Amino acid sequence: IWPTKPVWIIKAPALSRARYIRLVYSKDEPAPMLPWVIEEYISPPYLITGRKFDIRIYVLVTSIDPLIFYFYDEGLALFATHLYDENGDITDLQMHLTNYEINKGSEDFVECNSPDEKVEDSKWSLTFLWKYLETNGVDTKKLKAEIEDLITCTIIAGMCTVRNRHRERIKFKRKSSFELLGVDILLDANLKPYLLEVNVSPGLSGTSDLDVRIKSKLMVDTYNIVRILDVSALDTAKSFGYIESEKFYYSSKTNQRVNEVVNENLDPWISPVFADYTIIREFIDEQDRRRGWKRAYPRKKNIEKYRQCFDHYTYEDIVLNKWLLRSKQDRFDVLTINFDMYWTKLQRCVKIAKGEIDPEKGKKKSTENNGM
């Protein structure tokens, strides 16, 4: 495949800030061996004022079992600082590449340090980009849908692999992690979106007023939805209620039940257990904390569409998806089945968290004050 494309981008693995990145002609040298990452050079690209640009979409994975992730309502467009020339020098990275680290040192780089964005800026908000494209006759509704579809398929495929390892390490700590990703998209001349890369550690520092406006709100909304709990590892008493709840969660998922649900021999909502109620409660609570985050997956209208992107569904995927696929009334109705069981166990967890019950003995703590 190397000779079939005239130009390729070569990247070093697991590095940030565009270090050791270069363009090469396939006719001039052989394909590099591992561990180098080889990326196709998309040509011709879609240009704005003669410049290449990429689109940064922020994605937040709040749960890996079940898989739940969101798109942020704001993002960035990052521009190359040199005007594009298809036959230009491939060593001119400030013409061919849109990475901020490469372009920030150019004398043509224009920071956005005012409330009013300008076309000549080297970094735009997504809001400004969509408005500009609409003004120039682009069907942005269609383009956004295509970009979101591309990213959704990418996240599902990637996270299915990641969670197979992740699951081994999170027993009793299901809600102990989240992942904020920066996904970069390039448009070709026909406005077809291409995935450039998925950044597992997107830059969140503010180098301009525009950065500060977008990224400050992004971080606040992220911490709000993922709900960082104030639980000290040095004070285990504070987490007894949570640990008890996790014990109920895992004990209610018997191996037989999991096998029957995963093999589609049992609809979990015929006789829901503690784990099922917990999955839905956590999901509903999360929707109230979304702020600028828009749920990308799962949604009732896209569950079947993206089924083919999964290598397999987990028990948790099935529980949540089957609940979402029901009508609103049915969602409520199925939650009433066995709810007394769930409520009773949940109250026990609350009492343990308040120190009213000894988590080891399972009895109420004595209120005696040693004769005083």
C-alpha positions as CSV (number, residue, x, y, z in Angstrom):
1,I,0.0,0.0,0.0
2,W,3.0,2.3,0.6
3,P,3.6,3.1,-3.2
4,T,-0.1,3.8,-3.8
5,K,0.0,7.1,-2.0
6,P,2.4,9.9,-2.9
7,V,2.8,11.4,0.6
8,W,2.6,9.9,4.0
9,I,2.8,11.4,7.6
10,I,5.2,9.6,9.9
11,K,4.7,9.9,13.7
12,A,6.6,8.6,16.7
13,P,4.4,6.4,19.0
14,A,3.1,7.6,22.3
15,L,4.5,11.1,22.0
16,S,2.7,14.5,22.3
17,R,3.1,18.0,21.0
18,A,3.9,16.8,17.4
19,R,7.4,15.7,18.4
20,Y,9.3,13.7,15.7
21,I,6.6,14.2,13.0
22,R,7.4,14.5,9.4
23,L,6.1,14.1,5.8
24,V,7.7,11.8,3.3
25,Y,7.3,11.0,-0.4
26,S,6.8,7.3,-0.9
27,K,8.9,7.4,-4.0
28,D,11.9,8.7,-2.1
29,E,12.2,6.2,0.8
30,P,10.7,2.8,1.9
31,A,8.0,2.5,4.5
32,P,9.4,2.8,8.0
33,M,9.3,-0.2,10.3
34,L,7.6,-0.4,13.7
35,P,7.2,1.3,16.1
36,W,6.6,4.3,13.8
37,V,3.0,5.3,13.1
38,I,2.2,5.8,9.4
39,E,-0.8,8.1,8.5
40,E,-2.2,8.7,5.1
41,Y,-1.9,12.3,3.9
42,I,-5.4,13.5,2.9
43,S,-5.3,15.6,-0.3
44,P,-6.8,17.9,-1.3
45,P,-8.0,19.3,2.0
46,Y,-10.9,21.7,2.6
47,L,-9.4,25.1,3.0
48,I,-10.6,28.3,4.7
49,T,-8.9,31.5,3.6
50,G,-6.4,29.3,1.9
51,R,-5.4,27.5,5.1
52,K,-5.7,23.9,6.3
53,F,-7.4,23.3,9.6
54,D,-8.6,20.5,11.8
55,I,-11.5,20.3,14.2
56,R,-11.1,19.3,17.9
57,I,-14.1,17.6,19.3
58,Y,-14.1,16.8,23.1
59,V,-15.4,13.4,24.1
60,L,-16.0,12.3,27.7
61,V,-16.4,8.6,28.6
62,T,-18.1,8.5,32.0
63,S,-18.7,4.7,32.1
64,I,-17.0,1.8,30.6
65,D,-19.6,-0.8,31.8
66,P,-22.1,0.1,30.4
67,L,-20.3,2.1,27.8
68,I,-21.6,5.7,28.0
69,F,-19.9,8.8,26.4
70,Y,-20.7,12.4,25.5
71,F,-19.8,15.1,23.1
72,Y,-19.1,18.6,24.3
73,D,-21.1,21.5,22.9
74,E,-18.0,23.6,22.2
75,G,-14.6,22.8,20.7
76,L,-11.9,24.3,18.5
77,A,-10.7,24.7,14.9
78,L,-6.9,24.9,14.6
79,F,-5.3,26.4,11.5
80,A,-2.0,26.0,9.8
81,T,-0.3,29.4,9.6
82,H,1.1,29.1,6.0
83,L,-1.1,29.2,3.0
84,Y,-1.7,25.8,1.5
85,D,0.1,24.7,-1.7
86,E,-0.6,21.2,-2.9
87,N,2.9,21.1,-4.6
88,G,4.6,23.0,-1.7
89,D,7.7,21.9,0.2
90,I,6.8,18.9,2.4
91,T,9.2,20.1,5.0
92,D,7.1,23.2,5.6
93,L,5.1,21.7,8.4
94,Q,3.3,25.0,9.2
95,M,1.6,24.6,5.8
96,H,0.8,20.9,5.8
97,L,0.0,20.3,9.5
98,T,-2.5,22.0,11.7
99,N,-1.0,21.1,15.1
100,Y,-0.9,24.0,17.6
101,E,2.6,23.1,18.8
102,I,3.9,23.3,15.2
103,N,2.2,26.6,14.3
104,K,2.3,28.6,17.5
105,G,5.9,29.8,16.8
106,S,5.0,31.2,13.4
107,E,5.1,35.0,12.9
108,D,1.7,34.5,11.1
109,F,0.1,32.9,14.1
110,V,-2.8,35.1,15.4
111,E,-4.1,34.5,18.9
112,C,-7.7,35.2,19.7
113,N,-7.6,37.5,22.8
114,S,-10.8,39.4,22.3
115,P,-14.5,38.5,22.8
116,D,-15.0,38.9,19.0
117,E,-13.4,36.2,16.9
118,K,-12.0,37.1,13.5
119,V,-11.5,35.0,10.4
120,E,-7.8,35.7,10.4
121,D,-7.4,34.1,13.9
122,S,-5.3,30.9,14.0
123,K,-7.8,29.2,16.4
124,W,-11.6,29.4,16.2
125,S,-14.4,28.1,18.5
126,L,-16.6,25.5,16.9
127,T,-19.5,28.0,17.2
128,F,-17.6,30.4,15.0
129,L,-16.6,27.7,12.6
130,W,-20.2,26.4,12.1
131,K,-21.5,29.9,11.6
132,Y,-18.7,30.6,9.0
133,L,-19.4,27.4,7.1
134,E,-23.2,28.0,7.1
135,T,-22.6,31.5,5.7
136,N,-20.6,29.9,2.9
137,G,-23.4,27.4,2.0
138,V,-22.2,24.3,3.9
139,D,-24.9,22.0,5.3
140,T,-23.5,22.0,8.8
141,K,-26.3,19.8,10.2
142,K,-25.3,17.0,7.8
143,L,-21.6,17.6,8.4
144,K,-22.0,17.5,12.2
145,A,-23.9,14.2,11.9
146,E,-21.2,12.7,9.8
147,I,-18.5,13.8,12.2
148,E,-20.4,12.5,15.2
149,D,-21.0,9.2,13.4
150,L,-17.3,8.8,12.7
151,I,-16.3,9.6,16.3
152,T,-19.0,7.3,17.8
153,C,-17.8,4.3,15.8
154,T,-14.2,5.1,16.8
155,I,-14.9,5.4,20.5
156,I,-16.9,2.2,20.6
157,A,-14.4,0.2,18.8
158,G,-11.5,1.5,20.9
159,M,-13.2,1.3,24.2
160,C,-14.3,-2.3,23.7
161,T,-10.7,-3.3,23.6
162,V,-9.7,-1.0,26.5
163,R,-12.4,-2.2,28.8
164,N,-11.5,-5.9,28.5
165,R,-8.4,-5.0,30.5
166,H,-9.9,-2.2,32.6
167,R,-12.7,-4.4,34.0
168,E,-10.1,-6.6,35.7
169,R,-8.9,-3.7,37.8
170,I,-12.1,-2.0,38.9
171,K,-14.0,-4.4,41.1
172,F,-15.7,-2.4,43.8
173,K,-14.4,0.7,42.1
174,R,-16.7,1.0,39.0
175,K,-17.1,4.7,39.3
176,S,-13.5,5.5,40.0
177,S,-12.4,6.6,36.6
178,F,-13.4,8.6,33.5
179,E,-11.6,9.5,30.2
180,L,-11.6,13.0,28.6
181,L,-10.5,12.7,24.9
182,G,-9.7,15.2,22.3
183,V,-10.6,13.9,18.9
184,D,-9.2,15.6,15.8
185,I,-11.0,15.6,12.5
186,L,-9.8,16.7,9.0
187,L,-12.1,17.6,6.1
188,D,-11.2,16.9,2.5
189,A,-12.2,19.2,-0.3
190,N,-15.6,17.4,-0.6
191,L,-16.2,18.0,3.2
192,K,-15.8,14.3,3.9
193,P,-14.5,13.9,7.6
194,Y,-11.4,11.9,8.4
195,L,-10.1,10.8,11.8
196,L,-6.7,12.3,12.4
197,E,-6.1,11.1,15.9
198,V,-7.6,10.5,19.4
199,N,-5.7,12.4,22.1
200,V,-5.9,10.7,25.5
201,S,-4.4,13.7,27.2
202,P,-5.8,16.8,25.4
203,G,-4.2,20.1,26.3
204,L,-6.3,22.1,28.7
205,S,-4.1,25.0,29.4
206,G,-5.3,28.5,28.2
207,T,-2.9,30.2,25.9
208,S,-5.5,32.8,24.8
209,D,-8.8,34.3,25.9
210,L,-10.6,31.9,23.6
211,D,-8.8,29.0,25.2
212,V,-9.7,30.1,28.7
213,R,-13.4,30.7,27.8
214,I,-13.8,27.2,26.3
215,K,-11.5,25.1,28.4
216,S,-12.5,26.6,31.8
217,K,-16.1,25.8,31.2
218,L,-15.2,22.4,29.7
219,M,-13.3,21.4,32.9
220,V,-16.0,22.7,35.3
221,D,-18.7,20.7,33.3
222,T,-16.5,17.6,33.3
223,Y,-15.9,17.6,37.0
224,N,-19.6,18.2,37.6
225,I,-20.8,15.3,35.5
226,V,-18.2,12.7,36.6
227,R,-19.0,13.7,40.3
228,I,-15.6,13.5,42.0
229,L,-16.4,12.0,45.5
230,D,-14.6,13.2,48.6
231,V,-13.5,9.9,49.9
232,S,-10.1,9.5,51.5
233,A,-8.2,6.3,51.0
234,L,-6.9,6.9,54.5
235,D,-10.3,7.0,56.1
236,T,-12.1,3.8,55.0
237,A,-15.0,4.4,57.3
238,K,-16.2,7.1,54.8
239,S,-16.5,4.6,52.0
240,F,-18.2,1.7,53.9
241,G,-21.6,2.6,52.5
242,Y,-20.3,2.6,48.9
243,I,-18.4,-0.6,49.4
244,E,-21.5,-2.3,50.8
245,S,-23.5,-1.1,47.8
246,E,-20.8,-2.6,45.5
247,K,-21.0,-5.9,47.3
248,F,-24.8,-6.0,46.7
249,Y,-24.1,-5.0,43.1
250,Y,-21.7,-7.9,42.3
251,S,-23.5,-10.5,44.4
252,S,-26.8,-9.9,42.6
253,K,-25.0,-10.6,39.2
254,T,-24.7,-14.3,39.6
255,N,-22.8,-16.1,36.9
256,Q,-25.9,-17.9,35.8
257,R,-27.8,-14.6,35.4
258,V,-25.0,-13.0,33.5
259,N,-24.7,-15.9,31.1
260,E,-28.5,-16.0,30.4
261,V,-28.7,-12.2,29.8
262,V,-25.6,-12.0,27.6
263,N,-26.7,-15.1,25.6
264,E,-30.1,-13.4,25.2
265,N,-32.0,-16.1,27.0
266,L,-33.3,-13.7,29.6
267,D,-34.6,-10.1,29.5
268,P,-33.1,-8.7,32.8
269,W,-36.2,-6.4,33.2
270,I,-38.5,-9.4,33.7
271,S,-36.9,-9.8,37.2
272,P,-34.5,-7.0,37.8
273,V,-31.8,-7.3,40.5
274,F,-29.9,-4.8,42.6
275,A,-27.2,-4.3,39.9
276,D,-29.9,-3.4,37.3
277,Y,-31.4,-0.7,39.5
278,T,-28.0,0.7,40.3
279,I,-27.1,1.0,36.6
280,I,-30.3,2.9,35.9
281,R,-30.1,5.1,39.0
282,E,-26.5,6.1,38.1
283,F,-27.5,6.8,34.5
284,I,-30.5,9.0,35.4
285,D,-28.4,10.9,38.0
286,E,-25.8,11.6,35.4
287,Q,-28.2,13.1,33.0
288,D,-29.1,15.8,35.5
289,R,-25.4,16.8,35.7
290,R,-24.7,17.0,31.9
291,R,-24.5,20.8,31.5
292,G,-22.6,21.3,28.2
293,W,-22.2,17.6,27.5
294,K,-24.5,16.0,25.0
295,R,-25.0,12.2,25.3
296,A,-23.6,10.5,22.2
297,Y,-24.1,6.9,23.1
298,P,-26.3,5.1,24.1
299,R,-29.4,6.8,22.8
300,K,-32.7,5.0,22.0
301,K,-32.3,6.1,18.3
302,N,-28.8,4.9,17.8
303,I,-28.4,1.7,19.9
304,E,-29.2,-0.6,17.0
305,K,-27.2,1.5,14.5
306,Y,-24.0,1.0,16.4
307,R,-24.5,-2.5,17.5
308,Q,-22.1,-3.7,14.8
309,C,-19.3,-1.6,16.2
310,F,-19.1,-3.7,19.4
311,D,-17.1,-6.9,19.6
312,H,-19.6,-8.0,22.2
313,Y,-22.1,-6.5,24.7
314,T,-21.5,-6.8,28.4
315,Y,-24.2,-7.5,30.9
316,E,-24.3,-3.8,31.8
317,D,-24.6,-2.7,28.2
318,I,-27.7,-5.0,27.8
319,V,-29.4,-3.8,31.0
320,L,-29.1,-0.2,30.0
321,N,-29.9,-0.6,26.3
322,K,-33.0,-2.7,26.9
323,W,-34.2,-0.2,29.4
324,L,-33.6,2.7,26.9
325,L,-35.4,0.9,24.1
326,R,-38.6,0.8,26.0
327,S,-41.3,3.5,25.9
328,K,-41.1,6.1,28.7
329,Q,-44.0,4.5,30.5
330,D,-42.5,1.1,30.3
331,R,-39.2,2.4,31.6
332,F,-41.0,3.5,34.7
333,D,-43.1,0.4,35.0
334,V,-40.2,-2.1,35.0
335,L,-38.5,-0.1,37.7
336,T,-41.3,-1.0,40.1
337,I,-40.7,-4.7,39.8
338,N,-38.7,-5.9,42.9
339,F,-38.1,-2.2,43.8
340,D,-38.8,-2.9,47.5
341,M,-35.8,-5.3,47.5
342,Y,-33.6,-2.6,46.0
343,W,-34.8,0.1,48.4
344,T,-34.3,-2.0,51.5
345,K,-30.7,-2.8,50.5
346,L,-30.0,0.8,49.5
347,Q,-31.3,2.0,52.9
348,R,-28.9,-0.4,54.6
349,C,-26.0,1.2,52.6
350,V,-27.1,4.7,53.7
351,K,-27.2,3.7,57.4
352,I,-23.7,2.2,57.1
353,A,-22.5,5.4,55.5
354,K,-24.0,7.4,58.4
355,G,-22.4,5.1,60.9
356,E,-25.8,3.8,62.2
357,I,-24.9,0.2,61.3
358,D,-21.7,-1.7,61.9
359,P,-20.7,-2.9,58.4
360,E,-18.9,-6.0,59.8
361,K,-21.6,-7.2,62.2
362,G,-24.6,-6.0,60.3
363,K,-26.2,-4.7,63.5
364,K,-27.2,-1.3,64.8
365,K,-24.4,0.4,66.7
366,S,-24.9,0.8,70.5
367,T,-26.0,4.2,71.7
368,E,-24.7,3.6,75.2
369,N,-22.2,6.1,76.6
370,N,-20.3,3.8,78.9
371,G,-22.3,4.8,82.0
372,M,-21.6,8.5,81.6
